[in-house]
Amino acid sequence: MKLIDYLKQHFLTREQLLARTGIDEDRLQEWQALGMMPRPSYRLRLDLACGSFFGQHEESHRIDWYAQGYVAWAGLLAALDGPREAYAVFAQRYRRRLANLAVDKRVTYPQALAADTHIEAEWRHFLDGTYGLCTRSGLPEDIAAKEAAIVLIRALTASGAPQGLKEEERDRLAAAVELLDRASSPFAPHEVKRSSRRRYVDEIRAAWLR
């Protein structure tokens, strides 16, 4: 039951999402079909078997789980005119977050992260629900922070030699790990060992920032 407990704590069922956004099932499906609203990050199929005085009973249920940040995203879609405007909002917020990160000179990132081709790929992952799974909010700001942090962590640890880091580089690495820690989701129990959090937060802190 650890997975279900995790989902209940960090995600919303489709019914909860609809209730909090005030939209109906048809509108949600329309936005998803148009490419404006993310799909669920997790899809559970529950096969239940029950035994009682009255005999055996079996039934199946499907439960879709959405990132909690999608409530805010759905709230702005009604004012937008189709998927192009939705993408434009996503790209604007993504680039704004990158620009804000650049104020901290310890957090640098390649300009390719702000390129149209990269953000278009991020948009597709966003719509697939992938970033609802691996970031805390599933929203553009956390996505941009996650990408920038991982790029910097990879660059600073490429040598594979923690003892070779200069003090300035260690400070930058610590800042990138903290940034990723804030943006990254805890991940479901069965995903933790293979997660970006384990690789770029837990393992980097243990090997490089002790």
C-alpha positions in Angstrom: 0.0 0.0 0.0 3.0 2.3 0.1 2.4 3.4 -3.5 -1.2 4.3 -2.9 -0.2 6.2 0.3 2.4 8.1 -1.7 -0.1 9.0 -4.5 -2.7 10.1 -2.0 -0.2 12.4 -0.3 1.3 14.0 -3.5 -1.2 13.6 -6.3 -4.9 14.1 -7.1 -7.3 11.6 -8.6 -9.1 12.7 -11.8 -12.2 13.3 -9.7 -10.3 15.5 -7.2 -8.7 17.4 -10.1 -12.2 18.1 -11.6 -13.6 19.1 -8.3 -10.8 21.6 -7.5 -10.7 23.1 -11.0 -14.5 23.3 -11.5 -14.3 21.8 -14.9 -16.1 18.6 -16.1 -14.8 15.4 -17.7 -15.6 16.6 -21.2 -13.6 19.8 -20.8 -10.6 17.9 -19.4 -10.6 15.4 -22.3 -11.0 18.2 -24.8 -8.0 20.1 -23.4 -5.9 16.9 -23.4 -6.9 16.1 -27.0 -6.0 19.6 -28.1 -2.6 19.4 -26.4 -3.2 22.0 -23.7 -3.6 19.9 -20.5 -1.2 17.2 -19.2 -2.3 13.6 -19.0 -2.1 11.7 -15.7 1.3 10.9 -14.3 0.2 7.6 -12.9 -2.5 5.2 -14.0 -3.5 2.5 -11.5 -5.5 -0.6 -12.3 -6.9 -2.2 -9.2 -8.2 -5.8 -9.5 -10.1 -6.6 -6.3 -11.2 -10.0 -5.1 -13.5 -10.2 -2.1 -14.7 -13.2 -0.1 -17.6 -13.1 2.3 -20.6 -15.0 3.6 -22.3 -14.3 0.2 -19.4 -15.8 -1.7 -16.7 -14.4 -4.0 -16.7 -11.1 -5.8 -14.3 -9.5 -8.2 -14.1 -6.1 -9.8 -11.6 -3.8 -11.5 -11.0 -0.1 -11.2 -8.8 2.4 -13.0 -7.6 5.5 -11.1 -5.7 8.3 -12.8 -3.5 10.5 -10.7 -2.5 14.1 -11.6 0.2 16.4 -10.2 -1.3 18.9 -7.7 0.2 21.8 -9.7 -2.2 21.0 -12.6 -5.0 22.7 -10.7 -3.3 26.0 -11.3 -2.5 25.1 -14.9 -6.1 24.3 -15.6 -7.1 27.6 -14.1 -5.4 29.6 -16.8 -6.5 27.5 -19.8 -10.0 28.9 -20.0 -8.6 32.3 -20.9 -6.3 30.9 -23.6 -7.2 30.5 -27.3 -6.0 27.0 -28.1 -2.7 25.0 -27.8 -0.5 27.6 -29.4 -1.3 30.1 -26.6 -0.9 27.4 -24.0 2.5 26.5 -25.3 3.5 30.2 -25.4 2.6 30.5 -21.7 4.6 27.4 -20.9 7.7 28.6 -22.9 7.5 32.1 -21.3 7.4 30.7 -17.8 10.1 28.2 -18.5 12.5 30.9 -19.9 11.6 33.3 -17.1 12.6 30.7 -14.5 15.9 30.1 -16.3 16.6 33.9 -16.4 15.8 34.1 -12.6 18.2 31.2 -11.9 21.0 33.0 -13.8 20.9 35.8 -11.2 22.7 33.4 -8.9 26.1 33.2 -10.5 26.7 29.8 -9.0 23.9 28.4 -11.2 24.8 28.5 -14.8 23.3 26.6 -17.7 23.9 26.3 -21.5 21.8 28.6 -23.7 20.5 25.4 -25.4 18.1 25.0 -22.5 16.3 28.1 -23.6 16.2 27.1 -27.3 12.9 26.5 -29.0 13.7 22.9 -29.9 14.5 22.1 -26.3 11.5 23.8 -24.8 9.2 22.1 -27.5 10.6 18.7 -26.3 9.9 19.7 -22.7 6.4 20.7 -23.6 5.7 17.2 -25.0 7.0 15.6 -21.8 4.8 18.1 -19.8 1.7 17.1 -21.8 2.6 13.4 -21.3 2.5 13.8 -17.6 6.1 12.9 -17.2 7.1 16.0 -15.3 4.1 15.6 -13.0 5.9 12.5 -11.9 9.4 13.8 -11.4 9.0 17.4 -10.2 7.1 18.7 -7.2 4.6 20.8 -9.0 4.7 19.5 -12.6 4.8 23.2 -13.7 7.3 25.0 -16.0 9.2 26.6 -13.2 10.1 23.3 -11.5 10.8 21.7 -14.9 13.3 24.5 -15.8 15.0 24.3 -12.4 15.3 20.5 -12.7 16.9 20.6 -16.2 19.3 23.4 -15.3 20.4 21.7 -12.1 21.0 18.3 -13.7 23.0 19.9 -16.6 25.2 21.7 -14.1 25.7 18.7 -11.8 26.7 16.5 -14.8 29.2 19.1 -15.9 30.8 19.6 -12.5 31.1 15.8 -11.8 32.2 14.7 -15.3 35.7 14.1 -14.1 34.6 11.5 -11.6 37.1 12.8 -9.1 35.5 14.6 -6.1 38.8 15.4 -4.6 39.6 17.5 -7.7 36.9 20.0 -7.2 38.0 23.5 -6.4 36.2 25.3 -3.6 34.2 27.5 -6.1 33.2 24.4 -8.0 32.1 22.6 -4.9 30.0 25.7 -3.9 28.3 25.6 -7.4 27.7 21.9 -7.1 26.1 22.3 -3.7 23.8 25.0 -5.1 22.8 22.9 -8.0 22.0 19.9 -5.8 19.9 22.1 -3.5 18.1 23.5 -6.5 17.3 20.0 -7.7 16.3 18.8 -4.3 13.7 21.6 -4.1 12.3 21.0 -7.7 12.4 17.2 -7.7 9.6 15.0 -6.4 10.2 12.4 -3.7 9.3 9.7 -6.3 7.1 6.7 -5.7 8.7 4.0 -3.5 9.3 1.6 -6.3 10.9 4.3 -8.4 13.3 5.8 -5.9 16.3 3.6 -6.7 16.2 4.5 -10.4 15.2 8.1 -10.0 17.1 11.3 -10.9 16.8 12.2 -7.2 18.8 9.2 -6.1 21.4 9.8 -8.8 21.8 13.5 -8.7 20.9 14.4 -5.1 21.4 11.5 -2.7 24.5 10.0 -4.4 26.1 13.3 -5.3 25.8 14.5 -1.7 27.2 11.2 -0.4 30.2 11.1 -2.8 31.0 14.8 -3.6 29.7 17.0 -0.8 30.6 15.2 2.4 
